Amino acid sequence: MRCIAVPVFDRFGVVIAGLSISFLTIRFLEEAKSDYVAMLHRAARTLSAEMGYHHYDHYGF
């Protein structure tokens, strides 16, 4: 198994959850890793914003 995860923040900037995606190793494509990470960050940014955190990009994500 291969897993990639990103943080989800509450309105105070505290990590309260993680958002992840898992793959069977034989299905994971290393060349697509940055796309997977970007997809997760977009979703986590949206979730964080819905909880009142609007500085997700501050952490370099």
N, C-alpha and C positions, 0 to 999 in steps of 0.2 A: 504494500500500500504506500501511496504517496499523498501527503496532506499539505495544503497551503492554507494559512489563516491570517486574518487581519483583525485589528481591534475595533470595537464599537464603544463610543464614549457617551456618558450621560452629560447633562447640561453643565456640570462642573469640570468637565474634562477628565473624568475618572473612567478608566476602562471598566466596563461593566459586563462585557460579553465579547465573544469572538465569533467571527463568521468564517466558515471554512468550506473547502471543497476537497474531496478525497477521490483518488483514482487508483485503480489497479496499476501497478508499476508498468505492466506491459502496454497500458493504454495512455500513459502519461507521455506527452511530447515536450521535451525540454525547450524546443524552439517556440512553443506556444506559452511557456511559463509566464512571460511578461503580460500576455493578454489575459491569462487567468487571474493574475494579481491585480491588474487594472480593473477587471470586472468585479472582483471582490471589494476593492476599495470604493468603487462607485456605489455599490450596494450598501457598504458600511457607512459611507459618508451620508447617504440618504437616511438610513436608520438613525445615525447620530443626530442629524439635523432635526428629525422628527422628535427627538428627545431633548432638543434645545441646545445642542452643541453645534456651533457654526464655524469652528476653526479647524476643521479636520485637515486642511492643507497645511496648517502651521507645522505639523509633524513631518512634512515632506512626503506625504502620501499623495 
